[in-house]
Amino acid sequence: MNRIRKKIGLCTCLLLGWLTAAAEGPTEAQTGSLLWQMENGYSTATALNTHVDMNISGLVARVSVRQEYRNEGSEWVEGIYVFPLPDAAAVDRLRLHIGDRFIEGEIQEKEQAKKTYEQAKQSGKKASLVQQQRANLFTTSVANVAPGELVVVEIEYLEDIRYEDGSFSIRFPMTLTPRYISGQALPDKVGSGWSGDTDRVPDASEITPPMVTASRGHSITLTANVNAGVPLEIIASRYHPVSVSETNGLYSVSLSGDNVPMDHDFELVWRPVPSAAPRAMAFTESIGGDPYHLLMVMPPDQQEALRLTMPREVIFIVDTSGSMHGVSITQARRAVHLAIKGLKPGDRFNVIEFNSFTNALYSQTVPASSVNVNNALNFVKQLQANGGTEMRPALTTALDAPRHETHLRQVVFITDGSVGYEEEMFSMIEAKLGDARLFTVGIGSAPNSWFMQKAAEAGRGSFTLISALHEVREKMEGLFRKLEHPQVTGIDVQWPSGVIVDSYPGTVPDLYFGEPVTVKARASGEYRPGDTVTISGNSASGGWSAELPLESKLKSEGIGALWARARIAGLMDEERRRGKSDEVRAAVVATAIEHHLVSKYTSLVAVDKTPARPAGDPLSSEQVPNLLPYGQSMNAIFGFPATATSAPWLRQIGIACLLAALLLLALMHLGERHARPA
């Protein structure tokens, strides 16, 4: 019996050790610091500053991001850090400044760029590598930084400006929401993130940088120079205090104050005076004799549209996972509350919440009667955020639900999008959508907006972003207008005869009022004087069309790169739908190299020619942490229960095993007492 007890005790100790390992979350360190792993422990290379410079002209912005680090340790180091960029960022420049050296990056195929970087790292040369993990997530590696050296990594990208409801806007992401990782663990780990790789997210270890809740000394400065081309009624930042000045129609914007924490995405908004609000804009750039175009045309005004007469069947899906804890779940509850209150008597609806499990209020959609609406409002009021982000079952429940042919089905999906299996979800939405429409509502201070935008695109709906509690009503009312007005469908773009055009998107999706038709195109062939491009479609008020002259006087650098970025995105969608192919990969590589862009299959690499690290000196590496987004809870995400790791479920299993072992021990002890002679 003593031998059995010892075995149980040993198993219990091993179990407790395993539970501790399973509960281990992301590394605790100061955000904004390159965390260097040395032979004799850890030290940090403190970030002196992050500088962001935006130069905006019309519909195009060129953005420079400079991150400064100093190696305050006593050994040579390599730093690796993961950071977000805008969804459609066309990253085309890398400069590495170390001391007085200036190294320009070059574009190479991803495998070759990594090989070039590794060879430089091993030979002691200073080098930097920029890779794309997702369309909005990048990794930079910096090798062979000497003790005491200042490292400046400068990345530049191009981005087209968003125009909606009469306002222009640009967004710069400052941090990321930790991705939820699910699936069966793979034996090898390719990256240095806190998560292992899985069969559903094979690169999980490359998209899960450490997160921290506080920053010591890390700050950001941001300036924006705006040449809108029209007089402005207002220019302002949604979430950060800024200083604004104007000279001859050119606006300069800068963040106010020092030590601005990088825990909330920055968004700048400007609105033309009503008389100058554009109905159409066209920009052109010529590269190698080929003209590249960026076109924007507004569909009919809301005042000209007829109200929707068909009753709606609206299904609300609410993310209640751990990453929605705090401010985000408050925003989500308020958003759904307003949406339910806005239902008409003839509508039908349902509410579905999901975290690790899916819970539908009703088994199918029900009439929007006062009783059902009040029941739903009480249901929404008690929603709490915890658990994992298993969104597939929730979307399946909504899209597979029995349909009412007399109603127009609209699915409103409210989430921060913090998953690592994005492409799996895009394919599922396309396969199950049918004649429904999916509208996504991004919640939180740093949502995965690329996922939300692409999900709405796959669902032929629209994307709305709510990043602060005070804007819930404004943003939801804007969404209601889109839901209640007929969409513009059957959009067709006609180019002049004799001109060969490669344009994106290939098929323009349905549009909702306040949103423009935006087309990026490369043309070949000769234009005739007076040639125009015609954009047409159908709305509830009848046929609609608009024309734009191709001889645009608005020249803009970067249109070609933006076209190339759109083409690459289209090719990646084709690869997702049809499976990987050498043909698609070759087309992506050719386009990316021609336009010097980072993509899934190309990377930027910068290498100094002269070795710097002595051959005998060791080199270690570690990853930079990100600051947890404003309003989120580290415990809710990585604690018990959590969103971004399977550790909580392992702990539950472990605790159950531990209790079972203790119960078994007690029963054995009781049996032993009964077995003793009187």
N, C-alpha and C positions, 0 to 999 in steps of 0.2 A: 504493500500500500504506500509506503514512503517513497518507493521508486516512482510510482504513478504520480504522487503529489509533486515530486521534483520535476517530472516531465511536464505536468500542467503548468507549474510555475515558470519553467523555462519557456514554454510556448507563449505564456502570458507576457513575459518580458519581451520576447521577440515581436509579439503582436503590438505592444505599446511602442516599440521602436519603429515598426512599420507604419503605425498610425502617425507618429511624429513626422516621418518622411513624407507620407501622403499629404499631411497638412501644410507642408512647406509651400509658402507662397512666393511671390516675386521678391527679388533682392531689395532690401532697404538701403537706400543711398540717397544722396542729394541729387535732385533732378537738375538737368542742365550741366552736369559734370561728367566728363568722360571718366568712367570708373576703371582704373588700371589695376590689373591683377599682377602683383609682383611676387617674386620668389619668397619674400618675407612678409606676406600679408597683402593688405589693400591700401592704396592711397588714391587720391583723386586729382585729376587735372581740372581745376575749377574753371567754369565758363566765365569769361570776362563780360561777354555780351553776345546777343544775337541781333543782327541788323537786317531789317527788311526794307527794301526800296521798291516801290511800285511806280511805274511810268505808264499812264493810261492815256490812250489816244483813240477816241471813238469807241469801237467795239473790241479793241485789242489792248492787252496789258503785258508788259515785260516786267518780270519780278526778279529781283536779286535777293538771295538769302545768304548772309555771311554769318557763320558761327565761329566764334573765337574761343580757343582753349589753350591753356598753358599747362605743360607737364611739370608739376611741382614735385614729382617723385625723383628718385635717385637712379632710376634704371630706364632703359629704352622700352618703349611701349607701342602697342597697336590698339587703337580704339575702334569700336564698332557701334553704330547707333542707327536706330530705326526711327523714321519721322514721317508725318503725313504731309501731303501736298494736295492742292485742289484736284477734283476728280478728272478734269480734262487738261491738266498741266502737261505741256509739251516741254520736257526737260531736255535742253539742248546745249548747255554749257557747264563746264566744271573747271574751276581754278583752285589750285592748292598753293597756299601761301605758308611757308614754314621759314621763320626767320626772315632773311632778305631774299629768299628764293620765290620765284613765280613759275608755276608749272601749269600749262594748259592741258585739259583733258581731251582725249580723242575717243571716237565711237568705235567699238569693236563688237563682234558677235559675243554673246554672254560668256560662253565657255572659254573663248580666246582671251577676253578681257580678264576673266578670273585667273587664267593661267599667267597672263602678263603681270598681274598684280602679285600673285604668289611668288613668282620668280624674283620680282623686285624686292619683295619682303624678305625672302630668304637670303638674298645677296646683300642686304643691308641698305638698299636704296629707299629714299623717301617716296611714298606712293599713296594714291587715293583711288578708291573704286566706288562708283555709284551704280546700284542695281535697283530694278523695280520688282517689288514683291506683289503688289496689287496696283491697279490704275492710280490709286491715291496713297500708296504706301511704298516708301523707298528706304534703302539701306546704304549708308556710307561707311566705308572702312578707311582708316588712316594708319599707315605703317611707318615704323622706324622714326618715332618722335623722340628726340634726345631730351635728357633731363634739363629742365629750365627753359625749353623752347616754347615759343608761341606758335600755335597752329591755327590757321584760318582756312576754312573750307568754304568756298563760294560756289553756289549753285544758281543757275538762272533758268527760268522757264517762261514760256508764253502761254497766255490764257485768253479765251474770249469772254467778254463781259456778259453777264446775265441781264436780260431785260424782261420785266413782267409788271403788269398792272401800272404801267406808266413810269416805272422807276428802273434805273440801272443799279447794279450792285456787283461787288467783288468780295470774295471771302478768302481769308487766309487761315488755315487750320493751325493751331498752336500746340495741340496735343491730340491724343487718340484715346478712345474708349477701349479697354481691353477686350479682345476678341474671345467669344465663347468657342472652345475647342471640344469637339466630341468625336466619337469613333473609336475603333480598336487601335491600341498602341502599336507602332511599328518598331522593329528591333533597333534601328539606327536613328540617330538624331543629327540632322544636317546643320542646324543653327545653334545659337547660344542663348535663345530665349528661355523663359521660365517653363514653357510647355514642351512636352515631347511631341513628335510627329505622329499622326494617326492616318488611318486609311481614308477618312473623310477630309482631313486637312493635312496633306503630306508635307507641307512646308510650315506647320504650326510653330516650330522652333525658330523660324525666321521672321514671324510676325507678332511675337509676344515679348516685347522688351520689358525690362523691369519697370515697375511703377512706384512712385513715392507720393506722399501726401503733403510734403513741404519742401521749399527751396531755400537754400542759403546763398544769397548773393546773386542768383541767376536772374537776369532781366532781359527784356526785349525793347528795342527801339524800332519804330516803324514810321516811314514817311510815304506819302502817296502824292504824286503830281498828276492832276486830272485835267485833260484837255477834252472836254465833252463835245466840243464843236457847236454847242447850242447854249443859250443862257439858262442858268439853273435857278429853280425855285428854292431848292434846299439841298444841302450836302451834309451828311452826318454819319456818325458811327452808331450802330445799334447797341453795342454792348460795352464799349470802352470810351472814356472821356478823351476828346481830341481837340486840338487847336487847328483852326481853319483860317487861311488868308487867301485873298484873290487879287490877281494882277492881270488886267487886260483879258479877262475871261479864262485865265489859267488859275486853277485852284491848287493850293498846297495844304496837305493835311498831315498832322503828326500826332502820335500818342502823347497825351498829357501825363506829366509826372514821371518819376523814376521807379525802377524795380517793379515794372508791371509783370505780374505772374503769368506764365504761359499755361493757363488752365481753362481758357475759354476762347473759342474761335473768334477771330476778328472779322467784322463785316462792315464795309463802307457802302452807303446808299446815297445816290444823288438822283434828283427828279428835275426834268426840264420844266420851265414855265409852260403852262397849258398850251399856249399858242405855238410853242416850239417843239412840242412832243412829236417824235418822229412817227410817220406811218410806214416809212420804208427807208432802208439804208443799204448802201452797197460799197464795199471796199475792195481794192484790187492791189495785187503785187505781181510783178513779172520776174520769173526766175528761169534763166536759160531760154528765154524766148516764149515760154509758156505762161499765160495769164492764170493767176489763182484768184478766186472770188470768195468773198464772205458776204452773203445776202441776208437781210432781215426784213420781213414784211409783216405788218400787223393784220390779223383777220378783222372781221366786222366788229364795230363797237358794241359793247354790251347793250347800249340803249337801242341799237338797231335790231337786236335779236328778239326772237319770240320766246316766251316762257315755255319751259318743258311741260307738255301736257300728259305724257305717259307717267303713271305712278312708278315709284322707285322701290327696289328691294335692296336695302342697305345692310351690309354685314360689317360690323365694327370688330376689328381684331386688335387687342391691346396686349402689348408686351409687359409682363409683370416680373421679369427676371431680375436678378440681383443688381445688374448694371443700371437698372431703372430706379434704384433706391434713391430716396431723398427728393431733390427738386424735380427730377424727371418724372417720377410717378405722380407727383402733384400736378404737373403740366398735363400729363396724359389723362388723369381723371377729369380735369377741368375741360380738356378738349372734347372728350367723349360726352361729357355732360351737356355741353353746348350743342354737339351734333345731334344727340337724341332729342333734346328740346326743340330742335329745328325740323323734326320730321312732320310731314303732313298727314292728315287723317287717312288718306288713301294709301299711304306707304306701308311697307312691311319691313321688319328689321330683326336683327339678332346681335348679341354681344358675345364675343369669344375672348377669353383671356388665356395666356399661355406663359409658362416658365419651363420647368422640367416636364410639366404635364399640361394638357389642354383641357379647358373647362368651358363649355358652352352654356350660356344662360338658358336657352331653349334648344330643343332637339332639332327645330327648323325655324325658319323665319315666321314671325307672328305679326298680325296687324298692329299698327301704331296707335292702339287705343290708349286712353288715359290710364287704365289699369296696367297694361303691359309697359307703358312708358315709365310710370312711377316705380314699377318693379325693377326695371332696368336701371333707373337712377339710383335706387338703393343698392343694387348689385355693384354698380361702378363705384359708389361711395366707399365701399369696404375693401376695394382692391389694394393689395399690399405687394411690394416688390421683394422677391427672394427666389432662389433657385436658378436653374440653367436656362439657356435660350434655345429651346427646341421648337423652332418656328415652323418646321415642315408639317407636323401634324395639324397645327392650327390653320395654316393656309389650305391644307387638304380638306379639312372639315368645312371650311367656307366655300371653296370652289366646287366640291363634290356634293354640296347640299342640294336637295330637290328644288327645282326651279319653277317659278311661276311665269308663264309665257306672257302674261299681261303686264308684267313689271320689268323695268330695266334694272338689271343687277349691277350694283356698285359695291366694291369691297374697299373699306377704308382701313388701312394697315398702319397702326401707330406703334413705333419702335425706335430704338437708337441704332438698330442694324448691326449690333456688335457680334457678328458671327464670322467664322473663318471659312465657311463653305458657301461663299456667295454664288459661284457659278452653278452649283447644284440647284440653288433656289431659282435662279433665272430660268433654267431648263424646265423645272417643275411648273413654274408659273405659265410659261408658254404652252406647255403640254395640256394643262388643265383649265386654262382661262375660258375657252369657249367664247361666247358673246358677252361675257362680263367685262368690267373695267376695274383695274386695281389702282387706287389712289394711295400713295404712301405719305405718311406724316412723320418726318424725322424729329425726334425729341432729344433734348439735352444740349449741353454746352460744347460737346465734341462728338457728334454722331458720325457714323459711317455713311456719309452722304453719297458716296459713289454707289454703294449697295442700294440705297433708297432711290436714287435717280434711275439706275439701271432696272430695278424692279418695276418702277412705274412705267418705264419705257417698254419692258416686256409685257406689262399688263395693260398697255395702251391707255394709261391714265396720266396723272400728273403728280409732281412731287412738291410737298409743302414742308418748310423747315420751321420749327418752333424751338427757339433756343433760350427763351426767357419767359417767366411766368406772366409778365405784363403784356406780352404780345399774343397770348393764346386767343383772345377774342378776335383781334384783328386778323390773325392768320386763318382761324377757323371760318370766319365770315367770308374771307376770300375763297376758301375751299368750298363753302356752301354755294357761292355764286357759280363756281365751276360745275358742281354737282347738279345744280338746278337748271343750268343753261345747256342747250344742245351743243354738242361738240361739232367742230368743223371736220368733216370726214372726206375721204376720197381725194386727198390733196395730190395734185399733179404739178410737176415742174417741167415746162416746155422751153427748150433752148432753141436758138436760131438754127435753121437747116444748114447742113454743111459743117457744123461745129461739133466736134467729138468731145464729150464731157464725161468726166468721172466725178460724180458728186455724192456727198454724204450728208444726212442719212440716205441710203438708197431708196427706202420707202419712208416718206415723211409720216410720222405717227399722227393719230388724232390730236386735235388741238382744242384747248379750252380757253374761254375768253380771258383776255388779258395776257395771253401768251403769243409770241410771234412765231412765224415760220422762219427757221434759220437753216441755211444751206451753205456748205463749204464745197467748192468745186475747183477742179483743174480742167482747163479747156485747151484744145488744140485746133488749129484751123484759123481761117481769116474771118474777122468780123466785118460786116458792112456798116457804113454810117447809119445810125438810127436803130441798129439791132437791139432787141430787148429780150429779157427772159420773162416768161409769163407763169405766174403761180395761181392755181385755181383750186376750188373745192366746193363742197356742198354744206350748207347750214340749214337750220330750220326755216330761215327766211328765204331760201332759194339758193341759186348759184352765186358764187362769189369768185372774183378774180382780181389780180393786181399785176402791174407791169413795172419792170425796173430796167433802165437803160444800162447796157454793159460798158459803155464808154464812161466809167465812173471817174470823176476827178479826185475822189478820196483815195489816195495812195496810203498804204499802211504796211510797214515791215512786220513780218511774222505770219501773214495770211497763208503762205505756203506751208509753214511748219504746222499751223493749226489744221490745215487740210490733211497733212500727213498723219497727224495724231488721230483725226477722225477716221481716216482710212485704216489705220492700224486697229482701232477699236472695232470697226466693221469686220475686219479679217479675224479678230479674236472671237467675235460673236459667231462667225461662220465655223471656226474651229470647234467652238463649244457645241454647236448644233450637229456637226457632221463628224466630229472626232478629229484627232490630230492627224496632220498630213504634211508631207515634205513640201508640197506646193504652197500651202498657207504659210508655213514657217519661212520659206524662201521669199515670199512676197512681203512679209513683215520685215525681215532682215533688210531686203533691198530698199524698202521705203524708209526705214529707220536710218540706215547708213547714208542714204542720199540726203536726208534732211537733218542728220546729226542728232537723232533722238534716242533717248533711253526707252526701252520697251521690254516686253517679256523675254525677248530673244537677243537684245543688245544692251550693252552697258557702257558707261563712260569711265575711262581709266586715265590717270595722270601719273607719270613715272619720271623721277629725276634720273639723269644719266650717271651721276657720280655717287658711288656708295658712301654712306654716312656712318652707319653703325659698324664698329669694329667687329671682325669675324668672331671673336671670342666672347662678345657680350650677349647675354640672353635677351630674348624678346618675348613678352607676355601680352595677352589681350583680354579685354573685358568689354561689356556693353554699357552704353549710356542709358540711364533710366529716363522715363517720361513722367511729367507731373500729372497726377490723377485729375481728370476733368472736374471743374467746379460743380459742387452739389452732389458728387458721388461719394460713396462710402467704400473704403478699402475692405472693411469687414464684410459688407454685403456682397462684394464681388469675389473676394478671395477667401473670405472666412466661412462661416457655417450658417446657412448654405451659401453657395457661391454661383457665379455666372461663368467665370472664365477658366475653370479647371475642374477636373473630376475628383479632386481631393475630398470635397464634402461627402460625396457618395461612398468613397472608399472609407472615410471615417465612420459613416453610418454602419457600413458592413462590419468594419472592425469593432465598433462598439457593441454591435449585436453579438459578434463572436466572443468578445470579452465577457459580456454578460452571461452568455451560454457556458463559457468555461467556468465562471464563478459559480453558476448554478450547479454545474456538474460537480465541482469541488465540494459544494455544500451537501449535495445528495450523497456523495461518496463518504463524506465525514459522518453524516447521519446514519448511513448504512453500517459504517464501521462501529458506531456506538451500539447499534442494535445487535451487532454480531459478537460483541464482547460477552464472555460468560459472567453470570451474576456473581 
